[in-house]
Amino acid sequence: MANLKENYDVLVVGVGHAGCEAALACARLGLETIIFTVSVESIAMMPCNPNIGGSSKGHLVKEIDALGGEMGKNIDKTFIQSKMLNKSKGPAVHSLRAQADKQEYSREMRRTLENTDHLTIRQAEISELIVEGGEIKGAKTFSGAEYYVKAVVLCTGTYLKARCIYGDVSNATGPNGLQAANHLTDSLKSLGIEMYRFKTGTPARVDKRSIDFSKMEEQFGDERIVPFSFSTNPDDIQKEQISCWLTYTNEETHKIIKDNLDRSPLYSGMIEGTGPRYCPSIEDKVVKFADKNRHQVFIEPEGNYTNEMYLGGMSSSLPEDVQYAMYRTVPGLENVKIVRNAYAIEYDCINPRQLKPTLEFKAIKGLFSGGQFNGSSGYEEAAAQGLIAGINAALEVLGREQITLDRSQAYIGVLIDDLVTKESHEPYRMMTSRAEYRLLLRQDNADLRLSGIGHEVGLVSDEMYNRVIEKERLIKEEIERLENIKVGANKKMSEFLEKHGSTPLKTGSSLAELIKRPELSYEVVAEFDENRKPIPEDVIEQININLKYDGYIKRQLRQVEQFKKMEKKKLSDNIDYSRINGLRNEAKQKLNMYKPVSIGQASRISGVSPADISVLLIHLEQTKNKPEGNGE
Amino acid sequence: MYKTETIAAISTSMNNSGIGIVRISGEDALCIADKIFKSNKENKKLADAKSHTIHYGNIVDGEETIDEVLMMVMKAPNTYTREDVVEIDCHGGILIMKKILELIIKNGARCAEPGEFTKRAFLNGRIDLSQAEAVINLINAKSDMALDLSVNQLKGAVSEKIKNIRKDLLHEIAYIEAALDDPEHYEMENYGAEVKPKIEDIECKLQKLLDTADDGRIITEGINTVILGKPNVGKSSLLNRLMGEERAIVTDIAGTTRDSLEENVKIQGMSLNIIDTAGIRNTDDVVEKIGVEKAKSLAAKADLVLMLIDSSTELEENDREIIDIIKDKKAVILLNKSDLSPVISRSDIEKITDKDIFEISVKEDIGIDKVIECIENMFYKGDINYNSEVYITNERHKSAIREAVESLKCVETSIENGMPEDFLTIDMMSAYESLGLIIGENVGDDLVNEIFSKFCMGK
């Protein structure tokens, strides 16, 4: 049967936050790229919360930016409020979060995609993958058109066999009533890919005119706005911000929820998917944390030109009438009018342990995936994976070595390593506590950590990269200079220290040592530094952090050294672990199933013991010198 | 917490005879040795010594001299592990070897993992590749034994304490992390001041555990000795006798996992961990069966069996069975109740066993000293050994607790210095991890699970 046949280098499925990054990366690296969506209107759509960033997620956005991704730039253009969270805590947990104008965010990203060379946007549903001999060859659309490509990146988000549910209503649609993708799952299953079914949910959107804000606390943005992107000039984005509002549920709300639990699809068994523990529905909160007599509700604007407001904290899958009743018990929402109901959404995704840390399928060469399809949750987690999957798809097509970020390099590394290594049966969300080297993985140094890699890949311009090199040089030289400025325990110094509530010096010291004191800083000790030249603010920030947390940072660096040793010991994927004597049975099974890339990754698989690792080390050593060996 | 890669262990068997060797291997081996060694020559540093030389002097802990020793300095690469190695030849005794090992650990080495010296030798290319299989088997065997020991020897009460401490610690960490993750949900101003007394309390509890570690209160150590014999033969009386007579130091072991009574008795420098099977009663056939099974399993684990036979009654089937069970064990046969008119004589028993036989009367205190002398001889000749892994296990547990205490001190210092809360959890987590080593538990997803189960998070 004759039908449309086309050739491209890379095909991306899905235009969400993962798909956009993947397609942009490929096209920007010069590859002919085609991106498919069931609806062009849904490019970079934010179907849930109207913000980008937040604790640990802000880190991801900064890292995406340092690698040459788009998310940071896009939110800098379209935010309506910005806040640095945890400002009173250590620099490692400072996290930027911005409220987005959802429409603008989507429109701006669409504009970027549409104006990127080598990038074609196509509205059609991909229903089948073409795989031959363990290699991806292309994909077919539902209408039968065939696309032959060298790599495919799957970023299907929550669309696969999606079902939206509230009360006893169940719609076979994707988010926001968009068409679901009902065919690809079967094709994936027939290729032997193991699928999971996950669920998530979103609260109602309500009409701003029906809210009484006088009963709520106003939540302002920061006075000085910090951009996400290292390429955005902070002065360019200072603007009037829109407030969010805070109110609370109460006993009455909880009573309505409890009285109607039997009508919740979660409790009636209508929902089969596994939901995330970190964004529970309000009914979950009320049941699980029965001792709490109120829960926060954040009222967040969805944009500049809409009256829709997001009810943060009150996602639900209760029936419409119950939703109305419970929302109306909340102070300020007594007369609220719902524009869109809250709902739960169920979708197919994969067991991500079928992926390599490069996000390529172990079993199918040239097939990559990112985002919620990989069992994660959140726009930022999706974008981060989309970027890495896109970069690696492109590098594969270009015949270049693919990249992997490890746990000591980036939150992105932690995210992907967790996904491809650890067993999880709920949508995965980033948290700062998941990063064991978080003192090193700060949002303020993402450029220093990752621009080199982004430049090497080809997504970071020479100009940007040179700026980072220059910044690095300035930091290093200035710290050295400060270490060499000796200060004495003289009268001027004593007075200065007393004025700043600092203990007097007993012997001579250096300016660098003084800056380490919590009550002092680079700026404060200026009067003892006559030859100081003006240096940029972001350099000063790094100097302060590096000096003040020197001890902690050095300790983590030593831990990283140990960690890297094990990461460097590579395991070939053709090792048959069942034939290695001395491994316990559980370890044999798990290792054969996961095929870890290194001893380090193997050690993080549950069920692999330290003794098993010893056996693996010995096996590696044993096979190292043999011609057919699996050694490094 | 940064763990140095230099390792140490006692390399000779743990008995009180001959000389003992404590071995250190790794980058810091020489510098650690220098910290605890005092040569008779002024200012002599082992680090400056030539490779493969022997040095005479004393092991010192500050001002206190521990033992007179020979230090063997062997520098990489021509050593067993191909790393710098120092071997300390000391005067055998268990206490001395333990003390020296502890001193080495305190100065920066860590306890070697089971089979680690051999593993390093292999990984550094010192051992022929054809021996890999043997190395794997050794490591597996030793790991199994160590695991077995660390779980079995750990006293129930201690295990419970550590679990509780970890639980408390995790809860505090989770609160801080939840608040960092969702700062608009959980208030955390000045939390350092609030958490400080809790940290101090935990540290204090751990310090107490550490203080008691050497009395064998953390793990059961000593020669596992089982008293076997049919009911009313005098097993309990013998135990009481052994405990009372020699002014023994007795620690009672509450919460032991075994369903028989254990007593630790120290006699003449030996530590006997006596398992009393007095609880076995065989009034009917079924229970009798259980009794014999039980005796079998206890005998299998024992380093030494004391078998009691009532010489005033005829030898029973029960006795013969027990004699059969212990035929391959280190054991002595005690013909009790020699004060009553005996119906069984020494020669009757000699026909069915080659073990040493003693005629005693526990009641009248006849012949007990001979028995003790015999055990002593067996011990000092090296016929019965302590399981050296037991000591290593104890040392590992101790260093894990010590590390946890150090981490908690870091937390306190951070609080005093006004560090933000996210710095506190780094060291709290280290402490949590260290304590997990003792009860064989990893960190895994504990924290994330705790956060989600205890704190209401989310959008």
Interface residues (C-beta under 8 A of the other chain):
Chain A: C48 N49 S55 S56 L85 N86 S88 K89 G90 A92 V93 L246 P276 R277 Y278 C279 P280 K285 K288 F289 K292 H295 Q296 F298 G312 G313 S315 K422 M431 T432 S433 R434 R438 L439 P518 Y549 Y552 R555 R558 Q559 Q562 N581 G582 S606 S609 P610 A611 S614 V615 L617 I618 H619 E621 Q622 N625
Chain B: M1 Y2 K3 E113 P114 G115 K119 F122 L123 G125 L129 A132 E133 V135 I136 N137 I139 N140 S143 D144 E177 L180 D181 D182 P183 E184 H185 E189 N417 G418 M419 P420 E421 D422 F423 T425 I426 G444 D445 L447 V448 I451 F452 S453 C456 M457 G458 K459
